[in-house]
């Protein structure tokens, strides 16, 4: 036996017969062909996320013409409820306007809320009752779009997210509590009032409209990861504002045998550590060692983090079971936050085997272009805390290795270049393997013109085409063109369509 110097695996020295060699080579070639061949487009879901304002501005038929002809789209993900600009509203103010739609921003008019009719009987057990979006008047997203898209043979899914305003009537009753007892802008998944709201939304959608499915997304994480700023933009996070410590979360923790007092004390110490670290006050034994001391001294830190994510998975289950109890054929799935591509902590918490039993599909965010800017922002954040002793270029290479990425740009170039289509291929392949043995569909989210800062990477038709092809080559069951049609340039949307046509 000899050693493989690269991997340390023992390799047999026995020679293969010519027949064995030919048979083995043929098998490997067939396997490679199956793995890398692009499946036929007619078998695949080609989706696009679109908000109500696009249909109101451009006309329903016009938008449907464009997305079908340019992008090969056969499925609409209609942004039905949100208070955020990520999936609703026109282009983000300050970013270049796309080459369609009204050539103006909606800075003074965007509000958010429900873009379809709200039926009060489904919201009796929640304080959130008055949430109809006001900015489009009587325009009803589902009433206007569903009949037209169905005539074309398109499928329709309601797409809503966990984003709220602080001035929504009754919202203070369901907001999370931070470490020091203050209300947060986010809502608590363990608060019955918020849980009932989410269940009311999906019951309303399932009973009131002829939809093919529902997708919900929550781009949040637990108190431990938030305290460390373990996400893009984490440098601005306040370790004293982490959540949730409301009465419902405290009660749930106590029922699990956790010491609430020890958890609060531990997060207080973590707050001090993070604040000092961001000021460059290095602990005697370094940042990484000091964090581990806190984790060993206060195991409640990780237990509280896990409590939050268990609550998220329980919310998935509750939504899934509510929808299925009404219409078993309705598809139900989740938008998995882009932080999955940056933070090993967050990726650990996205155990696909645990999520799959209550998921007909997963939209795994794989935004290749904006990923460069976001990864740099993530590295900038964690390099000031637990990895404060590691130079940023080395820290990025470490993350490339532990996250399973190939050769992507170095730290100095990454924001300006973005990630390659190989990132999409590797992430889709990893997710496909993670779903082995399940019936859950994999629908990667593909970036088309998600805004980036000046001088940073911008989408191109070729980049979009290559990302879509890479997703299908890795075994994806479909793709979702993201974030929203109202910020996409038509030539980049056509790049997706070119990829779809290449699969036929």
C-alpha positions as CSV (number, residue, x, y, z in Angstrom):
1,X,0.0,0.0,0.0
2,X,1.1,3.6,-0.7
3,X,0.0,6.9,0.7
4,X,-1.8,9.6,-1.3
5,X,0.2,12.6,-0.3
6,X,-2.7,15.0,-0.9
7,X,-5.4,13.4,1.1
8,X,-3.6,10.8,3.2
9,X,-5.8,7.9,1.9
10,X,-4.3,4.5,1.2
11,X,-4.4,3.5,-2.4
12,X,-4.1,-0.2,-3.7
13,X,-1.1,-1.0,-5.8
14,X,-2.7,-4.0,-7.6
15,X,-3.0,-3.5,-11.4
16,X,-6.4,-3.6,-13.1
17,X,-7.0,-5.9,-16.0
18,X,-7.8,-4.2,-19.3
19,X,-11.4,-5.3,-19.1
20,X,-11.7,-3.8,-15.6
21,X,-10.1,-0.6,-16.7
22,X,-12.4,-0.2,-19.7
23,X,-15.5,-1.0,-17.7
24,X,-14.5,1.3,-14.9
25,X,-13.7,4.2,-17.2
26,X,-17.0,3.8,-19.0
27,X,-18.8,3.8,-15.6
28,X,-17.0,7.0,-14.5
29,X,-17.8,8.7,-17.8
30,X,-21.4,7.7,-17.6
31,X,-21.5,9.0,-14.0
32,X,-19.9,12.2,-15.0
33,X,-22.3,12.7,-17.8
34,X,-25.3,12.2,-15.5
35,X,-23.8,14.6,-13.0
36,X,-22.8,17.3,-15.4
37,X,-25.4,17.1,-18.1
38,X,-28.0,19.9,-18.1
39,X,-31.5,18.3,-17.9
40,X,-34.3,19.3,-20.2
41,X,-35.8,22.7,-19.4
42,X,-39.3,21.4,-19.8
43,X,-38.8,19.3,-16.7
44,X,-37.7,22.2,-14.6
45,X,-39.3,25.0,-12.7
46,X,-38.1,28.4,-13.9
47,X,-39.4,31.0,-11.4
48,X,-39.1,34.7,-10.9
49,X,-39.9,36.9,-7.9
50,X,-42.0,39.8,-8.7
51,X,-43.8,42.5,-6.7
52,X,-47.2,44.1,-7.2
53,X,-45.8,47.5,-8.2
54,X,-44.3,46.0,-11.4
55,X,-47.7,44.7,-12.6
56,X,-49.4,48.0,-11.5
57,X,-46.8,50.1,-13.4
58,X,-46.3,48.0,-16.5
59,X,-49.5,46.1,-16.9
60,X,-50.0,42.4,-16.1
61,X,-49.9,41.1,-19.7
62,X,-46.8,43.1,-20.5
63,X,-44.9,41.8,-17.5
64,X,-45.9,38.2,-18.3
65,X,-44.8,38.7,-21.9
66,X,-41.4,39.9,-20.8
67,X,-40.6,37.3,-18.2
68,X,-41.7,34.4,-20.4
69,X,-40.0,35.6,-23.6
70,X,-36.8,37.0,-21.9
71,X,-36.4,34.6,-19.0
72,X,-38.2,31.4,-20.0
73,X,-40.2,31.7,-16.8
74,X,-43.0,29.3,-16.1
75,X,-43.6,30.1,-12.4
76,X,-44.3,33.3,-10.6
77,X,-43.3,34.0,-7.0
78,X,-45.6,36.9,-6.2
79,X,-44.4,39.1,-3.3
80,X,-47.7,39.2,-1.4
81,X,-46.7,40.5,2.0
82,X,-43.6,42.4,3.3
83,X,-42.7,45.7,4.7
84,X,-39.2,45.6,3.1
85,X,-37.8,46.8,-0.1
86,X,-35.9,43.5,-0.8
87,X,-38.9,42.0,-2.6
88,X,-41.4,44.8,-2.9
89,X,-41.4,48.3,-4.4
90,X,-39.5,49.7,-7.3
91,X,-35.7,49.9,-7.6
92,X,-33.9,50.8,-4.4
93,X,-33.5,54.6,-4.3
94,X,-30.0,55.6,-5.4
95,X,-29.5,52.6,-7.6
96,X,-29.7,52.8,-11.4
97,X,-33.2,52.4,-12.7
98,X,-33.7,49.3,-14.9
99,X,-34.7,49.6,-18.6
100,X,-38.5,48.9,-17.9
101,X,-41.2,50.1,-15.6
102,X,-41.7,53.7,-14.4
103,X,-38.4,55.6,-14.6
104,X,-38.8,57.0,-11.1
105,X,-38.3,55.9,-7.5
106,X,-41.1,55.3,-5.0
107,X,-39.2,57.0,-2.2
108,X,-42.1,58.9,-0.8
109,X,-44.8,56.4,-1.4
110,X,-43.4,52.9,-0.5
111,X,-45.0,51.5,2.6
112,X,-45.5,47.8,2.4
113,X,-47.9,45.3,3.9
114,X,-50.3,42.9,2.1
115,X,-50.6,43.4,-1.6
116,X,-53.7,41.3,-1.8
117,X,-57.1,41.2,0.0
118,X,-57.0,40.4,3.7
119,X,-59.9,38.3,5.0
120,X,-60.4,39.2,8.7
121,X,-61.9,35.9,9.8
122,X,-58.4,34.4,9.6
123,X,-56.8,37.0,11.9
124,X,-59.0,36.8,15.0
125,X,-56.2,35.5,17.3
126,X,-53.5,38.0,16.5
127,X,-53.1,41.8,17.3
128,X,-51.9,42.3,13.7
129,X,-55.1,43.0,11.7
130,X,-54.7,46.3,9.8
131,X,-51.8,45.6,7.4
132,X,-53.1,46.1,3.8
133,X,-50.5,47.9,1.8
134,X,-51.8,51.4,0.9
135,X,-49.5,52.7,-1.8
136,X,-51.2,50.9,-4.8
137,X,-54.8,51.7,-3.8
138,X,-57.2,49.0,-4.6
139,X,-54.8,47.0,-6.8
140,X,-54.9,43.4,-5.7
141,X,-51.9,41.3,-6.7
142,X,-53.6,37.9,-6.7
143,X,-56.9,39.1,-8.3
144,X,-55.1,40.8,-11.1
145,X,-52.3,38.3,-11.9
146,X,-53.6,34.8,-11.2
147,X,-56.2,34.6,-13.9
148,X,-53.9,36.0,-16.6
149,X,-51.0,33.7,-15.6
150,X,-53.1,30.6,-15.4
151,X,-54.3,31.2,-19.0
152,X,-50.7,31.0,-20.0
153,X,-50.2,27.7,-18.2
154,X,-48.0,29.4,-15.6
155,X,-47.9,28.4,-11.9
156,X,-48.2,30.9,-9.1
157,X,-46.8,30.8,-5.5
158,X,-47.4,33.4,-2.8
159,X,-44.1,34.7,-1.5
160,X,-44.0,36.5,1.9
161,X,-41.3,37.3,4.4
162,X,-40.6,38.1,8.0
163,X,-40.0,41.9,7.6
164,X,-42.1,44.5,9.5
165,X,-42.4,48.2,10.3
166,X,-42.4,49.4,13.8
167,X,-45.5,51.5,13.3
168,X,-47.8,48.7,12.3
169,X,-50.9,48.7,14.6
170,X,-50.4,46.1,17.4
171,X,-46.9,45.2,16.5
172,X,-45.5,46.1,19.9
173,X,-47.4,43.2,21.4
174,X,-45.5,40.6,19.3
175,X,-42.0,42.2,19.0
176,X,-39.0,40.4,20.4
177,X,-37.3,41.6,23.6
178,X,-33.6,42.3,23.5
179,X,-31.0,41.4,26.2
180,X,-31.9,44.5,28.3
181,X,-35.7,44.1,28.0
182,X,-36.2,46.6,25.2
183,X,-38.6,46.0,22.2
184,X,-36.9,45.0,19.0
185,X,-38.0,45.7,15.5
186,X,-38.2,41.9,14.8
187,X,-41.2,39.7,15.9
188,X,-41.0,36.7,18.2
189,X,-41.6,33.3,16.7
190,X,-42.6,32.0,20.2
191,X,-45.2,34.7,20.7
192,X,-48.6,33.2,20.1
193,X,-49.8,36.5,18.5
194,X,-47.2,36.3,15.8
195,X,-47.5,32.6,15.3
196,X,-51.2,33.0,14.8
197,X,-50.6,35.8,12.3
198,X,-48.4,33.6,10.2
199,X,-50.9,30.8,10.3
200,X,-53.7,33.2,9.4
201,X,-51.8,34.4,6.4
202,X,-51.3,31.0,5.0
203,X,-54.8,29.9,5.8
204,X,-56.1,33.0,4.0
205,X,-53.9,32.2,0.9
206,X,-54.8,28.6,0.9
207,X,-58.6,29.0,1.2
208,X,-59.1,32.2,-0.7
209,X,-57.0,31.9,-3.8
210,X,-56.1,29.3,-6.4
211,X,-52.4,29.1,-5.8
212,X,-49.9,26.4,-6.5
213,X,-47.8,27.0,-3.4
214,X,-46.5,29.2,-0.6
215,X,-43.0,30.3,0.2
216,X,-42.0,32.1,3.4
217,X,-38.6,33.5,4.4
218,X,-37.0,34.7,7.6
219,X,-33.5,36.2,7.2
220,X,-32.6,36.1,10.9
221,X,-30.6,34.1,13.4
222,X,-30.1,33.7,17.1
223,X,-28.6,35.9,19.8
224,X,-25.1,34.3,19.9
225,X,-24.4,34.7,16.1
226,X,-25.9,38.1,16.1
227,X,-23.8,39.2,19.0
228,X,-20.7,38.2,17.1
229,X,-21.9,40.0,14.0
230,X,-21.7,36.8,12.0
231,X,-23.4,38.1,8.9
232,X,-22.8,40.6,6.1
233,X,-23.1,44.1,7.6
234,X,-22.5,42.6,11.1
235,X,-20.0,45.3,12.0
236,X,-22.8,47.7,12.9
237,X,-24.7,45.1,15.0
238,X,-25.2,46.0,18.7
239,X,-24.4,43.0,21.0
240,X,-26.8,44.4,23.6
241,X,-29.7,44.3,21.2
242,X,-29.6,40.6,20.5
243,X,-32.9,38.6,20.8
244,X,-35.1,37.1,22.0
245,X,-35.5,37.3,25.8
246,X,-39.3,37.8,26.0
247,X,-41.5,36.0,28.4
248,X,-42.4,33.3,25.9
249,X,-38.7,32.6,25.1
250,X,-37.8,32.6,28.8
251,X,-40.6,30.2,29.6
252,X,-39.6,27.9,26.7
253,X,-36.0,27.9,27.9
254,X,-36.9,27.1,31.4
255,X,-39.1,24.2,30.2
256,X,-36.0,22.8,28.5
257,X,-34.1,22.9,31.8
258,X,-32.0,26.0,30.8
259,X,-31.1,28.6,33.4
260,X,-32.5,31.9,32.1
261,X,-30.4,33.9,34.6
262,X,-27.2,32.2,33.5
263,X,-28.1,32.8,29.9
264,X,-28.6,36.6,30.5
265,X,-25.4,36.7,32.5
266,X,-23.5,35.0,29.7
267,X,-24.8,37.3,27.1
268,X,-23.9,40.2,29.2
269,X,-20.3,39.0,29.3
270,X,-20.4,38.3,25.6
271,X,-21.6,41.9,25.0
272,X,-18.5,43.2,26.9
273,X,-16.2,41.0,24.9
274,X,-17.6,42.1,21.5
275,X,-17.6,45.8,22.4
276,X,-14.0,45.5,23.6
277,X,-12.9,43.5,20.5
278,X,-14.4,46.0,18.1
279,X,-12.3,48.6,19.8
280,X,-9.2,46.5,19.2
281,X,-8.7,45.6,22.9
282,X,-7.1,42.2,22.5
283,X,-7.5,39.7,25.4
284,X,-4.3,38.3,26.9
285,X,-4.7,34.9,25.1
286,X,-6.3,36.3,22.0
287,X,-9.8,36.7,20.6
288,X,-10.6,33.1,19.7
289,X,-9.4,31.6,22.9
290,X,-11.4,34.2,25.0
291,X,-14.6,33.5,23.1
292,X,-14.1,29.8,23.8
293,X,-13.7,30.6,27.5
294,X,-17.0,32.3,27.5
295,X,-18.7,29.5,25.6
296,X,-17.3,26.9,28.1
297,X,-18.2,29.0,31.1
298,X,-21.7,29.8,29.7
299,X,-22.9,26.8,27.6
300,X,-26.2,28.7,27.7
301,X,-24.9,30.9,24.9
302,X,-25.1,28.1,22.4
303,X,-28.3,26.7,24.0
304,X,-30.0,30.0,23.5
305,X,-28.9,30.2,19.9
306,X,-30.2,26.7,19.3
307,X,-33.5,27.7,21.0
308,X,-34.1,30.4,18.4
309,X,-33.4,28.1,15.5
310,X,-35.5,25.3,16.9
311,X,-38.3,27.9,17.1
312,X,-37.8,28.7,13.4
313,X,-38.0,25.0,12.5
314,X,-41.1,24.7,14.6
315,X,-42.6,27.6,12.7
316,X,-41.9,25.9,9.4
317,X,-43.6,22.8,10.7
318,X,-46.7,24.8,11.9
319,X,-47.1,26.6,8.6
320,X,-46.6,23.4,6.6
321,X,-49.1,21.5,8.6
322,X,-51.7,24.3,8.5
323,X,-51.5,24.5,4.7
324,X,-51.6,20.7,4.2
325,X,-54.6,20.3,6.5
326,X,-56.5,22.5,4.1
327,X,-55.0,21.5,0.7
328,X,-52.6,18.6,0.7
329,X,-51.6,19.3,-2.8
330,X,-50.4,22.9,-2.1
331,X,-46.6,23.2,-2.2
332,X,-44.9,24.7,0.8
333,X,-41.3,25.7,1.1
334,X,-38.8,28.2,2.5
335,X,-36.3,30.9,1.4
336,X,-33.0,30.1,3.0
337,X,-31.0,33.2,3.8
338,X,-27.8,34.0,1.9
339,X,-25.9,34.0,5.2
340,X,-25.8,30.2,4.6
341,X,-23.0,31.0,2.1
342,X,-20.8,33.0,4.5
343,X,-21.2,32.0,8.1
344,X,-20.3,28.4,9.2
345,X,-22.4,29.0,12.3
346,X,-25.5,29.7,10.3
347,X,-24.8,26.9,7.9
348,X,-24.5,24.5,10.9
349,X,-28.0,25.6,11.8
350,X,-29.4,24.9,8.4
351,X,-29.5,21.2,8.7
352,X,-31.4,20.2,5.5
353,X,-32.2,16.7,6.8
354,X,-34.1,18.4,9.7
355,X,-35.8,20.9,7.5
356,X,-36.8,18.6,4.7
357,X,-39.6,16.7,6.4
358,X,-41.7,19.8,6.4
359,X,-40.6,21.2,3.1
360,X,-41.8,20.5,-0.4
361,X,-39.1,22.7,-1.8
362,X,-36.2,24.9,-0.6
363,X,-35.0,28.1,-2.2
364,X,-31.4,28.1,-1.3
365,X,-30.0,31.6,-1.9
366,X,-27.0,31.4,-4.2
367,X,-26.6,35.0,-5.3
368,X,-23.3,34.8,-7.1
369,X,-22.7,38.4,-8.0
370,X,-23.6,40.1,-4.8
371,X,-22.0,37.3,-2.8
372,X,-18.6,38.9,-3.3
373,X,-19.6,42.2,-1.7
374,X,-21.5,40.3,1.1
375,X,-18.6,37.9,1.9
376,X,-16.2,40.8,2.2
377,X,-18.6,42.5,4.6
378,X,-19.0,39.3,6.6
379,X,-15.2,38.9,6.8
380,X,-14.8,42.5,7.9
381,X,-17.2,41.9,10.7
382,X,-15.9,38.6,12.2
383,X,-12.3,39.7,11.7
384,X,-12.9,42.3,14.5
385,X,-14.3,39.7,17.0
386,X,-13.6,36.0,17.3
387,X,-11.0,36.0,14.4
388,X,-9.4,39.3,15.4
389,X,-5.9,37.7,15.2
390,X,-6.3,36.4,11.7
391,X,-5.5,38.7,8.7
392,X,-8.5,39.2,6.5
393,X,-7.0,37.6,3.3
394,X,-6.1,34.4,5.3
395,X,-9.5,34.5,7.0
396,X,-11.3,34.5,3.7
397,X,-9.2,31.5,2.4
398,X,-10.1,29.7,5.6
399,X,-13.8,30.2,4.9
400,X,-13.4,29.1,1.3
401,X,-12.0,25.8,2.7
402,X,-14.4,25.1,5.4
403,X,-17.4,26.1,3.3
404,X,-16.2,23.9,0.4
405,X,-15.6,26.5,-2.2
406,X,-13.0,26.2,-5.0
407,X,-10.8,28.9,-6.3
408,X,-12.7,32.2,-5.8
409,X,-11.2,35.7,-5.9
410,X,-8.9,36.9,-3.1
411,X,-9.9,39.4,-0.5
412,X,-8.6,42.4,-2.5
413,X,-10.6,41.6,-5.6
414,X,-13.7,39.8,-4.4
415,X,-16.1,42.7,-4.0
416,X,-15.2,44.0,-7.4
417,X,-15.5,40.6,-9.1
418,X,-18.2,38.7,-7.2
419,X,-18.3,34.9,-7.0
420,X,-18.0,32.6,-10.1
421,X,-20.6,30.2,-11.4
422,X,-18.6,27.5,-9.8
423,X,-19.8,28.8,-6.5
424,X,-23.4,28.2,-7.6
425,X,-22.4,24.7,-8.9
426,X,-20.7,23.7,-5.6
427,X,-23.5,25.1,-3.4
428,X,-26.2,23.5,-5.5
429,X,-24.4,20.2,-5.5
430,X,-23.9,20.3,-1.7
431,X,-27.6,21.1,-1.1
432,X,-28.6,18.3,-3.5
433,X,-26.5,15.9,-1.6
434,X,-27.9,17.2,1.7
435,X,-31.4,16.4,0.5
436,X,-30.5,12.9,-0.5
437,X,-33.3,10.5,0.4
438,X,-36.0,13.2,0.6
439,X,-38.7,14.4,-1.8
440,X,-37.8,18.0,-1.2
441,X,-37.2,20.0,-4.4
442,X,-34.1,22.2,-4.7
443,X,-34.6,25.6,-6.3
444,X,-31.5,27.8,-6.1
445,X,-32.1,31.5,-6.0
446,X,-30.1,33.2,-8.8
447,X,-29.0,36.8,-8.5
448,X,-30.1,39.2,-11.3
449,X,-29.1,42.8,-10.6
450,X,-29.3,42.8,-6.8
451,X,-27.9,46.2,-6.0
452,X,-24.2,46.5,-5.1
453,X,-22.1,49.5,-4.2
454,X,-20.3,51.6,-6.8
455,X,-17.2,49.9,-8.1
456,X,-18.4,46.5,-7.0
457,X,-19.4,43.6,-9.2
458,X,-22.4,44.0,-11.5
459,X,-24.5,41.4,-13.2
460,X,-24.0,40.5,-16.8
461,X,-26.0,38.4,-19.3
462,X,-23.2,35.8,-19.4
463,X,-22.8,35.7,-15.7
464,X,-26.5,35.1,-15.3
465,X,-26.5,32.4,-18.0
466,X,-23.6,30.6,-16.5
467,X,-25.1,30.7,-13.0
468,X,-28.4,29.1,-14.2
469,X,-26.5,26.4,-16.2
470,X,-24.3,25.7,-13.1
471,X,-27.4,25.2,-10.9
472,X,-29.0,22.7,-13.3
473,X,-25.7,20.9,-13.9
474,X,-25.4,20.3,-10.2
475,X,-28.8,18.7,-10.1
476,X,-31.2,21.5,-9.2
477,X,-34.9,20.9,-9.8
478,X,-35.5,24.5,-10.8
479,X,-34.2,28.1,-10.3
480,X,-35.8,31.2,-8.9
481,X,-34.6,34.5,-10.5
482,X,-34.2,36.9,-7.7
483,X,-34.6,39.3,-5.9
484,X,-37.3,41.1,-7.7
485,X,-38.3,41.8,-11.3
486,X,-38.4,45.6,-10.7
487,X,-34.7,45.9,-10.3
488,X,-33.6,43.5,-13.1
489,X,-32.2,44.7,-16.4
490,X,-33.8,43.0,-19.4
491,X,-30.5,41.9,-21.0
492,X,-29.6,40.1,-17.8
493,X,-33.0,38.5,-17.6
494,X,-32.4,37.3,-21.2
495,X,-29.2,35.7,-19.9
496,X,-31.4,33.4,-17.8
497,X,-33.6,32.7,-20.8
498,X,-30.5,31.8,-22.9
499,X,-29.5,29.3,-20.3
500,X,-33.0,27.8,-20.3
501,X,-33.1,27.5,-24.0
502,X,-29.7,25.8,-23.9
503,X,-31.2,23.0,-21.8
504,X,-33.7,21.9,-24.4
